[in-house]
């Protein structure tokens, strides 16, 4: 089998990669398992040095890595540069804080006993990674996992194999022995067998709800720890006292990041009736100002959708929503140009039983809903099977905090666009998954919290 990378802005075939054979996978798994036996014995400071050096390599070659991201999945180049720099940040963070997060915890029990909890690595961890943030998603797993003493085996999305191989090379250049961080060029149909392999001790996935259910089921049947970061249909609540001009600008940023292909992008805009019309006018103006174009051009705000099939699926959701009664304010049709370009689109009067209301729209499509008060905003925000992040916009911070604490989400933000930050736990609830990445919580997901009692 051959994996092909196609430039989503031009349709050009970039490169072909041979898929790993069964023999290749067997050799890589065995090498990873053997590497773990030595890697886990290293002082944590030595492992931190490798992760720190990986960050330095990223920093020194940021433009090259960013260009590869843009060519393979279409992200605007300015956002690709920001993604690589964020990977530097997460490497620096765990190189500095990892040892502190994993210190043994002394627990008092009986006068004559020394009792504590220590944190030991589990072994090879399988990471099934997505294409939308092809470097960041991998590094936010890899940095804490490797510092903790685990080794990583990762299956990247099939449209970004170049990124996968470059990431593996970065860790090797940083000083990680062979097998400490290994890329498998395989299709999704082989993930189940990988999870069931005795050498794999845990699994993490960032991807769709369907992929999460399949991975969670297999991991559960195999009695292996799993962390799932899945999709979202995140609410963006605009209250009657919000600064509408500022909020419209932030709403546009929140929806258009990564050309709308982000799990934590705002997707459902719940706007108080007193400022609804004002918001729509400002939101349309801000959205129309976005530059949709070639992703390698620095002025581009919105690039192509990563694959033709993704654009088709997005448009089908929009068409179904329109047929159900939603109104198109702007956009709504694929752009008649080469590449997978979908315009920033705003839908209003969205019925509750259409895709724009209850499905995740993974592209630059905004669904705007009018609500009568904050109680209806909270109820509407929580009326979703997803629960990744949510934002509240108001001039009253106490009011915003009170509402944020009533929202059913893994992360809530008041007067700030939803984001991931190495210093804070990241993850969702309900159909948006379980477990946490980043911060102290993330590095402890894949460790054995061993109780030790000494008399």
C-alpha positions in Angstrom: 0.0 0.0 0.0 1.1 3.6 -0.7 0.2 6.7 1.3 -0.2 9.8 -0.8 0.1 13.4 0.3 -1.9 15.9 -1.8 -1.6 19.6 -1.4 -5.2 20.7 -0.5 -4.8 24.1 -2.0 -3.8 22.9 -5.5 -4.7 19.2 -5.7 -1.0 18.5 -6.5 0.4 15.1 -5.6 3.3 16.0 -3.3 4.8 12.6 -2.4 4.1 8.9 -2.0 5.1 6.9 1.0 5.2 3.1 1.3 3.0 1.9 4.1 4.7 -0.2 6.8 4.4 -3.9 6.3 3.4 -6.4 9.0 7.1 -7.2 9.4 8.0 -3.5 9.7 5.4 -3.0 12.4 6.6 -6.0 14.3 10.2 -4.8 14.3 9.2 -1.3 15.4 7.1 -2.6 18.3 9.8 -4.9 19.5 12.4 -2.1 19.2 10.1 0.2 21.2 9.6 -2.4 23.9 13.3 -3.0 24.2 14.0 0.8 24.2 11.5 1.3 27.1 13.5 -1.0 29.4 16.5 1.3 29.2 14.7 4.6 28.8 12.7 4.2 32.0 15.9 3.7 33.9 17.4 7.0 32.9 17.3 9.8 35.5 14.4 12.0 34.7 16.8 14.9 34.2 18.4 13.1 31.2 15.0 12.5 29.7 14.2 16.2 30.2 17.3 17.2 28.3 16.2 15.2 25.3 12.8 16.9 25.3 14.4 20.3 25.8 16.7 19.6 22.8 13.7 18.6 20.7 12.3 22.0 21.4 15.5 23.7 20.3 15.5 21.8 17.0 12.0 23.0 16.4 13.0 26.5 17.2 15.9 26.5 14.8 13.9 25.1 11.9 10.5 26.6 12.5 10.0 27.9 9.0 10.8 24.5 7.4 8.4 22.6 9.6 5.7 25.2 9.2 5.9 25.0 5.4 5.6 21.2 5.5 2.5 21.5 7.7 0.9 24.0 5.3 1.8 21.9 2.2 0.4 18.7 3.6 -2.9 19.9 5.3 -3.4 23.5 4.2 -3.1 25.5 7.3 -2.3 29.2 6.7 1.4 29.6 7.1 1.2 32.2 9.9 -0.8 29.6 11.9 1.6 26.9 11.0 4.5 28.9 12.4 2.5 29.6 15.6 1.9 25.8 15.9 5.5 24.9 15.7 6.4 27.6 18.3 3.7 26.2 20.6 5.5 22.8 20.3 8.6 24.6 21.5 6.7 25.9 24.5 5.4 22.5 25.5 8.9 21.0 25.2 10.3 23.8 27.4 7.4 23.4 29.9 8.0 19.7 30.6 11.7 20.1 30.5 11.3 22.5 33.3 8.3 21.2 35.2 8.2 17.5 34.5 10.3 16.4 37.4 8.3 18.5 39.8 5.0 17.1 38.6 6.3 13.5 39.1 7.8 13.9 42.6 6.9 11.2 45.0 4.0 12.2 47.3 4.6 11.5 51.0 1.4 10.5 52.8 1.2 10.1 56.5 -0.3 6.9 57.8 1.2 5.3 61.0 4.1 6.6 63.1 6.4 3.7 62.4 5.7 3.6 58.6 7.1 5.5 55.7 4.3 5.7 53.1 4.3 7.5 49.8 3.1 7.4 46.2 5.6 7.3 43.3 5.0 7.7 39.6 6.4 5.0 37.3 6.0 4.8 33.5 3.7 2.3 32.0 5.6 1.3 28.8 5.0 1.8 25.1 2.0 4.1 24.6 0.2 4.1 21.3 -0.8 7.6 20.1 -3.3 7.9 17.3 -3.0 11.5 16.1 -5.0 13.8 13.8 -4.1 15.9 10.8 -5.5 19.3 11.9 -2.6 20.2 14.2 -0.1 17.7 12.9 2.8 18.8 15.1 1.1 20.2 18.2 -1.2 17.2 18.8 1.9 14.9 18.7 4.2 17.1 20.8 1.6 17.7 23.5 1.5 13.9 24.0 5.2 13.2 23.4 6.8 15.8 25.7 5.1 14.6 28.9 5.0 10.9 27.9 8.8 10.8 27.3 9.7 12.8 30.3 7.7 10.4 32.4 9.7 7.5 31.1 7.3 6.0 28.6 8.1 5.5 24.9 5.8 6.6 22.2 4.5 4.6 19.2 2.4 6.9 17.1 0.1 6.4 14.1 -0.4 9.8 12.4 -3.2 10.7 10.0 -2.6 9.2 6.6 -2.5 12.7 4.8 0.4 13.9 6.9 3.1 11.2 6.7 5.8 13.8 6.0 5.1 15.5 9.3 5.1 12.1 11.1 8.5 11.2 9.8 10.0 14.6 10.6 8.7 14.4 14.2 10.3 11.0 14.6 13.6 12.4 13.2 13.4 15.4 15.6 13.5 13.2 18.6 16.3 11.0 17.2 18.3 14.2 16.5 17.5 15.4 20.0 19.2 12.3 21.5 16.4 9.8 22.0 17.6 6.3 21.3 15.9 4.3 18.5 12.5 3.1 19.5 11.8 5.8 22.1 9.5 7.7 19.7 8.5 5.7 16.6 6.2 6.5 13.7 4.1 3.8 12.1 2.9 4.5 8.6 -0.2 2.4 8.6 -3.9 2.9 7.9 -6.7 3.2 10.5 -7.7 -0.4 9.9 -4.7 -1.6 11.8 -5.2 0.4 15.0 -7.3 -2.3 16.7 -4.5 -4.9 16.3 -2.0 -2.4 17.6 -4.0 -1.7 20.8 -4.5 -5.4 21.4 -0.7 -6.1 21.1 0.7 -7.0 24.5 3.6 -4.6 24.1 1.3 -1.6 23.9 0.4 -0.6 27.5 -1.9 2.3 26.9 -3.4 4.4 24.1 -4.4 8.0 23.4 -6.4 9.3 20.6 -7.3 12.7 19.3 -10.0 12.4 16.6 -13.6 11.9 15.8 -16.3 10.6 18.1 -16.6 7.4 16.0 -12.8 6.8 16.2 -12.9 7.4 19.9 -15.7 4.9 20.5 -13.8 2.3 18.6 -10.5 2.9 20.3 -12.1 3.1 23.8 -14.0 -0.1 23.2 -10.8 -2.0 22.1 -8.7 -0.5 24.9 -11.4 -1.4 27.5 -11.6 -4.9 26.3 -7.8 -5.2 26.5 -7.9 -3.5 30.0 -5.6 -0.8 28.9 -5.6 2.9 30.0 -6.9 5.2 27.4 -7.3 9.0 26.9 -9.7 10.3 24.3 -9.8 13.9 23.0 -12.7 14.0 20.6 -14.8 16.5 18.8 -16.8 19.5 20.0 -19.7 21.8 19.2 -18.5 24.6 21.5 -20.9 27.3 22.5 -19.9 31.0 22.4 -22.3 32.9 24.6 -22.8 36.6 24.0 -24.6 38.4 26.8 -26.5 41.7 26.6 -23.8 43.7 28.3 -20.9 42.5 26.0 -18.8 44.9 24.0 -20.2 43.8 20.6 -17.4 45.2 18.3 -14.7 43.4 20.4 -16.8 40.2 20.7 -17.5 40.1 16.9 -13.8 40.2 16.3 -13.1 37.5 18.8 -16.0 35.4 17.4 -14.5 35.5 14.0 -11.1 34.5 15.4 -12.6 31.7 17.4 -14.5 30.3 14.4 -11.9 30.7 11.6 -8.8 29.4 13.4 -7.2 26.6 11.4 -9.7 27.3 8.6 -12.4 26.2 11.0 -10.9 22.8 11.5 -10.4 22.8 15.2 -12.1 20.8 17.9 -12.2 23.8 20.3 -13.3 26.3 17.6 -16.5 28.2 18.6 -19.3 26.6 16.5 -22.6 27.6 18.2 -23.1 31.3 18.8 -25.8 32.0 21.5 -26.6 35.7 21.4 -28.8 37.6 23.8 -31.8 39.1 22.0 -31.0 42.6 23.1 -27.7 42.6 21.1 -28.6 39.9 18.5 -29.0 42.2 15.4 -26.0 44.3 16.4 -23.9 41.2 16.8 -25.0 39.7 13.4 -24.1 43.0 11.6 -20.6 43.2 13.3 -20.0 39.4 12.9 -20.8 39.5 9.2 -18.5 42.5 8.7 -15.6 40.8 10.5 -16.2 37.5 8.7 -16.3 39.2 5.3 -12.9 40.8 6.0 -11.2 37.4 6.2 -8.8 36.7 3.3 -9.5 33.2 1.9 -6.6 32.1 -0.3 -3.3 30.4 -0.8 -2.1 29.2 2.6 1.6 29.9 1.9 0.7 33.6 1.6 1.2 35.4 4.9 -1.9 37.6 4.4 -4.2 34.5 4.2 -6.6 34.1 7.1 -8.5 31.0 5.8 -7.0 28.3 3.7 -8.4 25.1 2.1 -10.1 22.3 3.9 -7.5 19.5 4.4 -9.1 17.0 2.0 -11.7 17.0 -0.7 -13.9 14.6 1.2 -13.9 16.8 4.3 -15.2 19.7 2.2 -17.9 17.6 0.7 -19.0 16.4 4.1 -19.1 19.9 5.4 -21.2 21.2 2.5 -23.6 18.3 2.9 -24.2 19.4 6.6 -24.7 23.0 5.4 -27.2 21.9 2.7 -29.1 19.7 5.2 -29.3 22.6 7.6 -30.6 25.0 4.9 -33.2 22.4 3.8 -34.3 22.2 7.5 -34.9 26.0 7.5 -31.6 27.7 8.4 -30.9 31.0 6.6 -27.6 31.7 4.9 -26.3 35.2 5.7 -23.0 34.8 3.9 -21.2 31.9 2.2 -22.8 28.5 1.9 -21.2 27.2 -1.3 -17.7 25.8 -2.1 -15.6 28.4 -3.8 -15.3 27.9 -7.6 -11.5 27.6 -7.7 -8.8 25.0 -7.6 -8.4 23.3 -4.2 -10.7 22.5 -1.3 -11.8 26.0 -0.4 -15.0 26.6 1.6 -15.9 30.2 2.4 -16.6 31.5 5.9 -20.3 30.9 6.3 -22.9 32.2 8.8 -26.2 30.5 9.3 -29.1 32.0 11.3 -32.6 30.8 12.3 -31.0 27.4 12.7 -33.6 24.7 13.6 -32.7 22.5 16.6 -33.0 19.3 14.6 -30.5 20.1 11.8 -26.7 19.3 11.6 -25.6 22.9 12.3 -27.3 22.6 15.7 -26.4 19.1 16.9 -23.4 17.9 14.9 -19.8 19.1 14.8 -19.2 21.2 11.7 -15.5 20.9 11.0 -15.0 23.9 8.8 -15.6 27.7 8.8 -19.4 27.6 9.3 -21.0 29.5 12.2 -24.5 28.7 13.5 -26.0 31.7 15.3 -28.9 31.4 17.8 -31.0 34.1 19.5 -31.6 33.6 23.2 -33.9 35.5 25.5 -31.8 35.5 28.6 -28.8 33.9 30.3 -30.9 31.0 31.5 -31.8 30.1 28.0 -28.2 30.6 26.9 -27.0 28.1 29.6 -29.7 25.6 28.7 -28.9 25.9 25.0 -25.2 25.6 25.6 -25.6 22.4 27.6 -28.1 20.9 25.2 -25.4 19.0 23.3 -23.9 15.6 23.5 -20.5 17.4 23.3 -18.7 19.0 26.2 -15.2 20.2 25.2 -15.0 23.9 25.8 -17.3 26.9 26.1 -16.9 30.7 26.3 -18.9 33.5 27.8 -18.7 37.2 26.8 -19.8 39.9 29.2 -18.5 43.1 30.8 -19.4 41.7 34.2 -16.6 39.2 35.2 -18.5 37.9 38.2 -21.6 37.2 36.0 -19.4 35.5 33.5 -17.7 33.3 36.1 -21.0 32.3 37.6 -22.3 31.2 34.1 -19.0 29.5 33.3 -19.4 27.3 36.3 -22.9 26.2 35.1 -21.7 25.1 31.7 -21.1 21.4 31.0 -17.6 21.4 29.5 -14.1 20.3 30.3 -12.9 23.9 29.8 -14.7 27.2 30.2 -13.4 30.7 29.3 -14.8 34.2 30.2 -13.9 36.9 27.7 -11.2 34.8 26.1 -11.1 32.5 23.0 -10.9 28.8 23.9 -7.3 27.6 23.7 -4.9 25.0 24.9 -2.0 25.9 27.3 0.7 23.6 28.5 0.2 24.9 32.0 -3.5 23.9 32.2 -5.3 20.6 31.8 -7.0 20.1 28.5 -9.9 17.7 27.8 -13.6 17.3 27.6 -16.6 15.5 29.0 -19.6 13.7 27.5 -19.0 12.7 23.8 -15.9 15.0 23.7 -13.9 12.3 25.5 -12.2 11.7 28.8 -8.9 12.1 30.4 -6.6 15.1 30.4 -3.6 16.3 28.4 -1.1 18.9 29.4 -0.1 20.3 32.8 0.5 18.0 35.8 -2.7 16.1 35.0 -1.5 15.2 31.5 1.9 13.8 32.6 0.2 11.6 35.2 -2.3 10.0 32.8 0.3 7.4 31.7 2.0 6.5 34.9 1.6 3.8 37.6 0.8 5.7 40.8 2.5 3.1 43.0 1.8 3.1 46.7 4.9 2.2 48.8 4.7 1.3 52.5 7.9 0.8 54.5 8.1 -0.2 58.2 
